[in-house]
């Protein structure tokens, strides 16, 4: 305790030494490691610039005087239409070029810093962690900021209210409904604003903006002011010398633009006041706010809602090299139960690594089912990738600690984990960073292919044969063959897709999950509608009751998926099916991994959408791990449900590829082609 007290005193003295002589860096952010000390210094006045002399707001006065001051702080339209002063153009990362045949709606990245004085050009280096190095996002995109914390001067209608002004929020198929793609002001004038109530003192450091997500309309804000307040009545505008600072906004509707405040501002509320907008559009905006909440041990609301984890894991984003190194560390910690291998290479030559976790790694054991998780088919859906890396560490640690549940799972299951199926796409997303990559930077492979729907369309072959009543003689109802054209070198098939197909044909998987992002739901097959020309239609498999159970097993043990009180991520409310959905009833996809797996192998595959934010800030990873940890384990345990056994002939020898039918289920399975001695096994 004496050491800790001495350290705290030394830290306080060091901070005081920085704060008092701190004339060294006007406009440079003071990064305090101990925000509790900072909170004590900053509470009076309520909000202040972190400069040598804190700014103090005007003291409350009489009603008339206070009203005049309040009106004076509001923006006024200029007498003549003048062009707002803008910060100089900054460097930007070029938007990713859309692949051939794709719509040009992919997001690039750019960052803009704030101007401080006339003629000054303080450039902010554009890097993958431009938003990460300072304060993290408050959580508009992750829904940590609730709808009740967002307010606006006016709104065109409910579907364009302040609650829709979240970074990367997507509009529904039918615009002009309750789920549109931005906050849009009811009028186009300089009195409009959108504000965030952080509900506690917060050190605000920056703002990220986008325009309206819309297929038909072009609306975005081109410049704005930033104001802060502690009571939502008296506002202080961020200054540029003696005048109000004008921040340069967006030049199109999808690329996120970051503006850092010249110095951090401590307050409870932050308000964005648009000053100019696209000529042919309206005031519409999506946004995220960067800020560090200051500790408040007396605030019960925040202490009750804070999420912590006791797991000692590596909570950070890992690039390709770091991912490979982490796998090696896990393998060295648990050499007896882990094996690292690769299933092929990406278009750019990066190995597609997998980790096997089993009591006999590298060996298929009779009666032991094979399970897999795949993440990162879309390179920008990063949360699944990091959850897989965390799961590897967790299984290793808990096995060494002799956690009976994990020991049983490892010894009775052969688990395979591919954390990054599209490493080329991930590297692009990683370069953009968690807040500045937009909605789709890095989604596709390097050659512009969406892996998730790049598998052969076996549904059409099966349903066509059924319509012609050729089942089961000419076309079986299972193990449907891949068409020859798909196997040709000229077919538009990603090398990553071919690698996965070969992997799934080699190993007799029983159950699998592919982790995706941008939503919070578990989708089960079929993913493709059977009716022609329909884009949405409930299309169940013959094993629908099994798939529904598997989906519910994950969703019901997730911390948020079945919470009826939670807000929808974008447009869909999946609560009516308890956080699950039939893929085709959501949106039809031909050639999905789920449908291919079901029709070509014995494996039941589901898509698990693990979070609203595809690429959350790494400060959110501990909470996301807690949200998904139990679900990840429970889903793996489902591989032991059902019937399993051995198929032998009269002489006791195993029969490979024996067809097994279940009465009432129009989908057969086959015994595994892998033999152990003279025994061939099956799981169903």
N, C-alpha and C positions, 0 to 999 in steps of 0.2 A: 504493500500500500504506500510505503514511503517513497518508493521509486516512482509509482504512478503519480503521487501528489507533486513530486519534484518536476516530473515531466510536464504536468499540466501547467505548473507555475512558469516553467521555462517557455512553454508555448505561448502563454498569455503575454509574457514580457516581450517575446519576439514579435507577436502580432502588434503590440502597442508600439514597438519600435518602428514597425512598418507604417502604422496608421498616422503617427504624429509627424515625423519628418517627411511623410510620403509625398512631398512635392516632386519627387523624382519622376513620377509618371502620371501626369494628368491625363485622363482618358484611357489609361491602361487598367484592365480589370484586376482587382486585388483578389487573388484566389486564397481564401482562408480555409485551412484544413479543419478548423474547429468552428462550425457555424453556430454552435450554442453561444460561444463568446461573442461572435459577431452579432447574434440576435440581441444580446444584452446591450451592446453599444448602439444598435440601430433602432431599437424600439422607440426611442425619443430622439429626433422626430420619427414619425411613422414610416416615412419613405425618404430616401436620400440617395444622392449619387455617391458612389464610393470614391470620394475625392477627399483631399485634405480637410476641406470645410464642408460638412454635410449641408445639403439644402433643406431648409425647413419650410413647410407650407404656411400660408397665412393663418393666423389665429382666428377662431370663430368670432364673428362680429354680430351686430344686430341683424334682424331679419332682412331689412331693406339692403343693408350693406352687403350681407352675405349673398343675397340674390344677385346684386350687381356684379360681384366678383365671379359668381358661378357663370353668369351670362358672358362675362368677359373672357372666361377660359374656353368657351365653346368656339369652334371655328366659324368664321363669317365668310360669306361669298365675297370675292373681290368686286370692286366697282367695275373693273373692266376684266374681260376674260384674259387672264394672264397665264402663261405657261409656268407650272410649278418648277422650282429649282430641283434638279435631280442630282443624285450622286453620280460621279463618273462611272462609265461602263467598267465592269470588272471581268476578270477572266472567267471562263466557263468551260465545262467539259462538253464536248460535242455530243448531241443526242445520238443514241444508238441508231444506226441505219436499219429501218425495218426490213425484214427478209422479203424476198420476192413473193408476191401474192398475198402479203399481209397488209392490213390497214395501217396507215401511217399515224398511229396514235400512241406510239411508244414514247416514254419520257426520257429526256436527257437530264443533265444536272447543271446547275449554275449557282454561283454564290456571289452575293453583292455585299460589300461592307458599307458602312455609313460614312458620309462625308462629315468632316469635323470643322473645317474652316475653308473659306474661299481659297482656291488654289492648291489645297492639300490633297494628296492622293495616297491614302493609306490603304494599300491593297491587302486583301485577305487571301492567303494562299488557298487554292482549291485542293482539297484532299479528301480521302475517304472518310476521315473522322473530323471534318470541319465542324459539325454540330456536336460530335461526341466529346471533343477535348474539353469543352466548357461544361455548362450545366446541361442536364438531359432534358428531353421534352416533358412537358407537364402531363401529357397523356390525352390530347384530343383524339388522336388516331387510335390509340389503344382503348379508348372509352373509360380510362381512369378518371378523366374529367366528365362528369355527368351532364345530362341535358340541362339540369337545373343550374349549372354553373355558367351557362352560356346565355348571353342576353344581347339584344340588338335594338337599335333605334326604331326601325320598321322592318317589315318583311313583306314580300309580294303576296305570299300565302303560306300556309302551314308547312307545305312540303319544301319551302325555301326558307324556313326559319333558321334562327341562330344555331339550333341543334344540328343542322346539316352542314355547318361551316367547318367541318373537320378535314384535316389533311388526308388526301387520297380517298375520300368517300366516293362511292360510285352511285350513279343514278340508276333507277330501275329501267326495265325495258320500255315501259310506258311512262314517259316523262309527263309532267303536270299532274303527278299523283302525290301521295304522302312521302314518297321517297325520291326526291330530286337530288341533284348533284352539287349543292353549294348553299351558302346563305346568300340571298339576293335582297337588297334593300327595296322597300316599297316605293321609294322616290330616288331619282338621280340628282342629288345635290350634296353640298359640302357638309351638311349636318348629319350625315349617316355614320353609323359606327356599329361595331361588334365588339363585345367585351367578354373577358374571362374572369371569373371570380375564383381565385386560387384557394380561398377559404383559410388562408394563413399568410403570414408575412413570407414573401418569396423574393429571391434575388433574380429579377428578370434580366436575361442577357441577349435575347434575340427573338426574331419572328421569322417563320417560314410561311410563304403564301403560294397559293395556286389559284387558277381561275375555276370556272364552273365546268364540271364534268357533264358533257352533253354531246350527243351525236349531231344535233341540229343547230345549236346556238353557240355564239362566240361571245362570252362575257368574262372579263377579268379587270382587275384594278391595276393601273399602271403606276400609281404613286399614292403614298399615304403618310399620315402622321401617327405617332405612338404616344399615348398618354398613360399615366399611372395614377392611382388613387388608393387611399386606405379606407375610404368610407363610401365610395361610389358617387359622391356629390361634388367634392372639390378635386379637380383634376390638374395634374402638372404635365405639360407637354415636354417631350424630350427635345432638348435645344441643340442648335448648331451655332455655337458662339452666342450671339445676342438674339437670334431668331429661331423660330420653330424649325426643326429638322424635317425635311421631306425625304422619305425613303423611296427609292426606286422599286417598283413592284414588278409585275409580270409583263411579258411581251407576247405570250400565248397562254393557253388555258391549262396545260398539263405539266410543264416543267416546274418543279418546285424551286423557289428563289429564297435564299437565306439572307436576311439583313441582321447583322449584329448591332446591338446598341453601342454607342461610342464609349459609354461606361455602364456597368450594371446599375439597375434601379431597384431599390427595395420597396415593396409595396404589397398590397393584397390584390388589387384589381389592375388589369391592363386592358387598354382599349385601342382598337385600330380605327382610324378615321380616314377613309378614302378621300383623296384629293383630286384624282383624275382617273379615267377609265377608258377602255377601248371605245373608239369613236362610234362604232355601230352597235355597241352593246350596252349592258347595264352594269350597275355596281353589284358584282357577285364575287364571292371569295370563299376559298377553303384555306385553313390555316393550322399551324402548330406554334406553340409558344415554348421557348427554351427558358428554363428557370430552375433554381435550386431552392426548394422549400426550406425555410429556416426552422430548426427544431423548436417545438413548443410542448414541453412535457406536461403542461397543464391542460392541453387540448385533448379531451377524451375522445372526440370524434375521430381524430387522426390516429391516436394510439389504438383504438378499437379496429380500425380498418387497415392498419399496416400489415403487410404480408412479409414474413421472414421465413428462412429455411435453415435447418440445422445440418443439412448435408454439406460436407466439405468437398465441393466440386469446383471445376474450373469454369466459372461463369463469365465467359467472354466470347466474342466472335472470333472464329479461327479461319484464317485463309488456308489455302491448299497446303502450304508447307507446315503451318501450325497444326492443321488437322492430322497430317501424317505423323508429326512428332507426338501428338497426344495419343494416337493409336499405339505407337511404339511404347509409350510410357505405360499404358494400360496392359499391353502384352507383357512387359517386363515385370509389372506388379503381379500379374496372374498368368504366368506362363503355362500352367497346367490346365487352364480352362479356356484359353483364348488362342486364336490363330488369325493372322492377317494374310489376306490374299487379295487378288484383283480379278475382276471378271472381264477385263478388256481395257480399252483406252478410249478417251474422248476424241472428238474431231481434232483438237489441238495437241493430242498426244499425252494428256494427263491420265494417269491410271485411275480406273474406277475401283477404289478400294472397298473391301468388305471385311468385317470382323466376325469371326465365328466364336460363339460362346457355348461351350459344352464340356462335360467331364471327360470326353474323349475327342478333342478337336481334331478335325481332319478325317473322322471316321463316321460313317452312317451305322448306327446301331439298330438292330432289329427291335421293333416295337417302340422305338423312340421317334416321335413325330418331328418333322422339320418345319420351322417357322421362320419368317423373314419380315423385317421392316425395311422399307426403301424411303429415302427422303431426297429432296433436292432435284426432282425431275424438272421442276421450274427453278432455275438458278436463283431467282430473286425471292423465293419463298424460303427464307433463311431459318425461321424458327424451328422447322422440322429437323433441319441439319444439326442445329445446336442441341436439340432435345435428344437426338440419337447419340451424340458425343457424350452428353451428360448421362444417358442411360448406360453406356458402356462402362463409364467410371463407377456408377452406382452399383451395377451388378458385380463388378470386380470387388469393390470395397465391402459390400454386404456379404459376398461369398467368403471373403477372408475373415470377416467378423462372425461367421457361422450363423447368419440370419437364416433360420430354418426354412422360411418361405422361399427365399432366394436360392438356398442350397438345393431344395427339392426341384425348383424350376430349372436350374442349370443342369442337374444330374438326370432329369427326366425329359429334357427337351434339347434339341439342337437348334440354336438360335443364330440367325445370320442377320447382320445389320449393314446396310449400305447407306452411309450418311449423306453422300453427295453423288447423285447419278448424273448431274449436269455441272461438273466443276468449271467448265468454260464459262457458262452463264453466270455462275456464282462469282467468279473473279470480276466480271463486269459490275455486278451488283455491289460487291464489296468495295470496288473503287469509288462508286457513287456514295456509299454510306447508308446508314440506317434511315436517315430522314430525307436525303436528297436524291434518292434513286427513282422517285416516282412510283407508278403502279406496275410498270412492266420492264424496266431496265434489267436485262439479264435473264428474262423469262425463257427465251428460246436458246437452243444450242447455237454453237458458233456458225453453223450453216443454216440457221433460221428455221429450225424444226421444233415443234412442240411435242416433246417426248410423250406426254400424257395421252395424246390421241394419235400416236404414230404406229400403233400396232395393227395387224391385219383385221379387217372387218369380217369376223366370222359370223356375226349375228345375221347378216343378210343371206349368207350361204345356208345357214341352218333354217331360218324362217322360210326361205324360198323352197327348200326341200320339203319342209313340213306342209307348205301350201300345195305342193305337188304330190303330197302323201308318199314321199320317198323315204320316210323314216320308218324303221332304222336301217333298212337294207343298203341303200346307196350312200346316204350320209348319216353317220351315227349322231346320236344326241349328245355326244361328249367326245373329247379328243378330236375335234374337228380339224382337219388338215389345213395347213397354211397354203394359200394359193401359190402356184409356181411364179406368177409375175412378181409377188412380194419378195421372193427369194433372189430375184435377179439383181445383178449389180447396178442396173440402171434405175431401179425403183427408188423413189424418194423416201428412203428409210435412213434414219440417223444411225451412226455406228453405235451409239449408246443403246438404241432400241435393239439392235441385233445382239448386242452383248447380253442384255437382260433376257431375251428370248432363249439364247443358248444356255444361260445360267438356269432358267426355270425348267428347261427340258432335261437338264442334267441332274438336278436335285429334286426329289419328290416332295415338294412343299405341300403342306396340308392347309395352312392358314397364313395370310400375309396382310400387311397394312402398308399403304403408301401415304406418307405424311405430306400434306399440302398446307397452304396458308391463304389468308384473306377472308376467311369465314370461320365459323365455329359450329361445325356439324359433322356427322359421319354419314357418308353417302355409300349406298350399297347398290349392286347391279340389279337389273341391267342399267347401263348408262345411255343406251340408244333406244329411241322410241321405235315401236314396230309399225305404227301407222305411217303411211306416206304423207309427207308435207306437214306433219305436226312437229312443233319444236318442244313441246312439253306434253308428256302423257305417262301416267303410271304404267311401268312395264316390268312386272315382276318375273323373276326366274322360277323354275320349278321348285327351288329350295328357298323360296322367299321367307318362310318362317324361320329358317336357320339364319339367314342374312340379317333379318330384323333383330334377332336375339343378339347376334354378334355386334351389330351397330349399337344396340342399347347397352350392351356390356361396357363399351367404352364411354358412351355419352353419359350414362347414369353415374359413373364414378369420377367424371370430370367435375371440377369445382364450379364450372359456370354453364356448361352446355344445357343442362336441364333446369336452370334457374329461371323460373317464370318472370322474375323481376328484371332480368338483365335486358339491356337495350339491344336491338338487332344491330349487326355489324354495318350493313349497307341497306338492303331492301327486303330481304327475306326473313320471315319469322318462322323458325323451325320448331317452335315450342309445341305445336299441335301434334307432332310426332316425337316429342321428347328428345329433341336434339338430333334426330336422324332424318334421312330423306332418301327416297328412291332416286337414283341419279337421273333417270329419264324424266321423272316428273319435275325435276329442277331445271335442267337444260340438257338437250340431247347431244351426245358426243359419239361419233362413230370411231371405232378402233381404239377404245380405251383399254388401259391396262387391266382394269377390273373384268371387263367382258372377255378379253382375250384369255386371261388366267382361268376363268370359269369354264370356257368352252374348249380350251386347248390342253389344259392340265387338270389335275385333281385339286388344285389350290383354290380356296375361297379367298378372294381379295376384296378389300374395302378401301375407300379413300377417306382419310381422317384429316379434316381441316382443323388445325390446332390453334388458330388465333386470328382475330380480326386484322391485326397488323402483320403483314408478310415479313417485315424486317424490323422487329422491335429494337429499340436501343438496348445495349447490353445491360444497362441498369435494371431492365425489366426481366431479364432471364431468370433470376431466382424465383420470381413470382410465377412466371410461365412454367417453370419446372414443377412448382408445387401444384399448379393447375392440372398438369398432365401426368405426373409421376404415377399415381395410383392407377390411372386408366391404362397407361402403357403396360403395366405389369398384369393387370386383370385381363387385358386383351390377349396377352401371350398365354395366360393360363387357360384360355378357352380352347386352345389346340388339343387339350386332353379330353374335351367333351366328345360324345358320340361313341361309335363302335370302332374298334380296331382289332385286327386279328391276322392270322396266317392262312394262306391258301396253299394246300398241298394236293398232289395226286395220290393215287392208291399206294404208291411206293414211298410216300413221304417226301417226295421232292417238290420244291416250290414251283408254282405255275406262274410264269411272268405274263403280264398283260391280260390277266383273267378279268372278264367283264362282270361287274357286280351290279345288280339292279335292286332297287327298293320299291316295293309295291306302292303305287300312288304317286311316285316321283318320276317324272319323265326326264331324268338326267342320271345316267349311269356313271360309275367310276371304274378305274382299273387298278389292278395290283401294281405296285411299284416295280420298275424294271431293275432296281438294284437288288442283287442277291447277296445274302449272307449264308454261306454254305449252300444248302439246298432249300432254303426257305424264301418265299416271296410274300411280302406283307401288304396290307392295305389299311387305310384309315378313312373313316367316313362319319 
